[in-house]
Amino acid sequence: MKIVALVGMPGSGKTEAVKFAVDNGFYRVYFGDITMEAVKEAGLPINEANERSMREQIRKAHGMDAYAKLSLPKIEEGLRKVGKVVIESMYSFEEYMLLKKKFGNGFIVIAIYASPKVRYSRLGNRPIRPLTPKECESRDVAQLENLHQGGPIAMADFTIINEGSFEELERSIKNLIESFVKK
């Protein structure tokens, strides 16, 4: 049983790292699916403001560990089917604590770091839901203040600096994941 949570601020490279893990046999659990489904069910357009509002509403209704609790069935399904799971978009310290308590040493966190300048450039140039620098900064502040995102990043078992090429990120992720899976 192996679970890897990839954490980092928006634009740090989490999604690219998750793609690599999935390409290497991991079952993907995306906490953000819960938000997207809730926004769609509410009949709202998919945009930063509605996503932020919905994330905060979900946590208000279910607690700060909401996404981990609500995703446990998918995590357990992935463990049954494949034996190794990659979690994308774990944000709160409370989610980290719930998963660490439940899965112990079978759960690790890899933080992916990139400076705000690099991240904002990436987020402004992405093809889906690009953000302005002001939107990027607002999202960072909201995620740190309202979602307690700094906790899992600070408690990560490993940290990758991702300010270079995609190939460099891929090499770093590959080395960490392979060493974890082999344990």
C-alpha positions as CSV (number, residue, x, y, z in Angstrom):
1,M,0.0,0.0,0.0
2,K,1.6,3.2,-1.2
3,I,0.1,6.7,-1.3
4,V,1.9,9.8,-2.5
5,A,0.4,13.2,-2.1
6,L,1.9,15.9,-4.3
7,V,1.5,19.4,-2.8
8,G,2.5,22.9,-3.7
9,M,1.1,26.2,-4.5
10,P,-0.8,26.8,-7.8
11,G,1.5,26.6,-10.8
12,S,4.3,24.7,-9.0
13,G,4.0,21.7,-11.2
14,K,1.8,19.3,-9.3
15,T,-0.4,18.4,-12.3
16,E,2.7,17.5,-14.4
17,A,4.1,15.4,-11.6
18,V,0.8,13.6,-11.2
19,K,0.7,12.8,-14.9
20,F,4.1,11.2,-14.5
21,A,2.9,9.1,-11.6
22,V,-0.2,8.0,-13.5
23,D,1.9,7.1,-16.5
24,N,3.9,4.9,-14.1
25,G,0.9,2.9,-12.8
26,F,-0.5,5.1,-10.0
27,Y,-4.2,5.4,-9.5
28,R,-5.0,9.2,-9.5
29,V,-7.3,10.7,-6.8
30,Y,-7.9,14.4,-7.5
31,F,-9.4,16.2,-4.6
32,G,-10.4,19.0,-6.9
33,D,-13.0,16.8,-8.5
34,I,-15.2,17.4,-5.5
35,T,-15.1,21.1,-6.1
36,M,-15.8,20.9,-9.8
37,E,-18.7,18.6,-9.3
38,A,-20.2,20.9,-6.6
39,V,-19.8,24.0,-8.8
40,K,-21.5,22.1,-11.7
41,E,-24.3,20.8,-9.5
42,A,-24.9,24.4,-8.3
43,G,-25.3,25.5,-11.9
44,L,-22.4,27.9,-11.7
45,P,-19.7,28.6,-14.3
46,I,-16.3,27.1,-13.7
47,N,-14.1,30.0,-12.7
48,E,-11.6,30.9,-10.0
49,A,-14.2,32.8,-7.9
50,N,-16.8,30.0,-7.9
51,E,-14.2,27.3,-7.3
52,R,-12.8,29.3,-4.3
53,S,-16.2,29.9,-2.8
54,M,-17.2,26.2,-3.3
55,R,-13.9,24.9,-1.7
56,E,-14.6,27.1,1.3
57,Q,-18.2,26.1,1.6
58,I,-17.3,22.4,1.4
59,R,-14.8,22.8,4.2
60,K,-17.2,24.9,6.3
61,A,-19.8,22.1,5.9
62,H,-17.5,19.1,6.4
63,G,-14.5,20.4,8.3
64,M,-11.0,21.3,7.2
65,D,-10.2,17.6,6.5
66,A,-13.3,17.5,4.2
67,Y,-11.5,16.5,1.0
68,A,-9.6,13.7,2.6
69,K,-12.7,12.3,4.3
70,L,-14.8,12.6,1.1
71,S,-12.0,11.0,-1.0
72,L,-11.3,8.0,1.3
73,P,-13.5,5.7,-0.8
74,K,-11.6,6.6,-4.0
75,I,-8.2,6.2,-2.2
76,E,-9.2,2.8,-0.9
77,E,-10.5,1.8,-4.4
78,G,-7.2,2.8,-5.9
79,L,-5.3,0.8,-3.3
80,R,-7.5,-2.3,-4.0
81,K,-7.2,-2.0,-7.8
82,V,-3.6,-0.9,-8.2
83,G,-1.9,-0.8,-4.8
84,K,-0.5,2.7,-5.3
85,V,-2.3,6.0,-5.3
86,V,-1.2,9.5,-6.2
87,I,-3.2,12.4,-4.6
88,E,-3.5,15.7,-6.4
89,S,-4.6,18.9,-4.6
90,M,-4.3,17.9,-1.0
91,Y,-4.3,21.3,0.6
92,S,-5.1,21.5,4.3
93,F,-3.0,20.5,7.3
94,E,-6.0,18.7,8.6
95,E,-6.2,16.5,5.4
96,Y,-2.6,15.7,5.9
97,M,-3.1,14.7,9.5
98,L,-6.1,12.5,8.7
99,L,-4.2,10.6,5.9
100,K,-1.0,10.3,7.9
101,K,-3.0,8.8,10.9
102,K,-4.9,6.4,8.6
103,F,-2.1,5.2,6.4
104,G,1.1,5.9,8.4
105,N,4.3,5.0,6.7
106,G,2.4,4.0,3.5
107,F,1.7,7.7,3.0
108,I,4.3,10.3,1.9
109,V,4.1,13.9,0.8
110,I,6.2,15.4,-1.9
111,A,6.2,19.2,-2.0
112,I,6.9,20.9,-5.3
113,Y,8.2,24.4,-5.0
114,A,8.5,27.2,-7.6
115,S,8.8,30.9,-6.8
116,P,5.7,33.1,-7.3
117,K,7.3,34.8,-10.3
118,V,7.7,31.4,-12.1
119,R,4.3,30.1,-10.9
120,Y,2.4,33.2,-12.0
121,S,4.0,33.1,-15.4
122,R,2.9,29.4,-15.8
123,L,-0.6,30.1,-14.6
124,G,-1.0,33.1,-16.9
125,N,0.1,31.0,-19.9
126,R,-1.8,27.9,-19.3
127,P,-4.5,27.1,-22.0
128,I,-7.3,26.3,-19.5
129,R,-8.4,28.9,-17.0
130,P,-5.4,31.2,-17.3
131,L,-5.0,33.7,-14.4
132,T,-3.7,37.2,-14.2
133,P,-0.9,38.0,-11.7
134,K,-3.4,39.7,-9.4
135,E,-5.7,36.6,-9.5
136,C,-2.7,34.4,-8.8
137,E,-1.6,36.4,-5.8
138,S,-5.2,36.5,-4.5
139,R,-5.5,32.7,-4.9
140,D,-2.2,32.1,-3.0
141,V,-3.3,34.3,-0.1
142,A,-6.8,32.6,0.0
143,Q,-5.3,29.1,-0.1
144,L,-2.8,29.8,2.7
145,E,-5.2,31.7,4.9
146,N,-8.4,29.8,4.3
147,L,-7.3,26.3,3.4
148,H,-4.3,25.9,5.7
149,Q,-2.2,24.9,2.6
150,G,1.2,25.7,4.2
151,G,1.0,22.8,6.7
152,P,1.3,19.9,4.2
153,I,4.1,21.8,2.3
154,A,6.0,22.3,5.6
155,M,5.5,18.7,6.7
156,A,6.5,17.2,3.3
157,D,8.8,14.2,3.4
158,F,10.6,15.5,0.3
159,T,10.7,18.9,-1.6
160,I,11.5,19.4,-5.2
161,I,12.5,22.8,-6.6
162,N,10.7,23.1,-9.9
163,E,12.1,26.1,-11.7
164,G,13.7,24.3,-14.6
165,S,12.6,22.1,-17.5
166,F,9.8,19.6,-17.5
167,E,12.4,16.9,-17.9
168,E,14.2,18.0,-14.7
169,L,10.9,17.7,-12.8
170,E,10.2,14.3,-14.3
171,R,13.6,13.0,-13.3
172,S,13.2,14.3,-9.7
173,I,9.7,12.8,-9.4
174,K,10.7,9.5,-10.9
175,N,13.6,9.1,-8.5
176,L,11.5,9.9,-5.4
177,I,8.5,7.7,-6.4
178,E,10.6,4.8,-7.4
179,S,12.5,4.8,-4.1
180,F,9.2,5.0,-2.2
181,V,7.5,2.2,-4.1
182,K,10.5,-0.1,-3.7
183,K,10.5,0.2,0.1
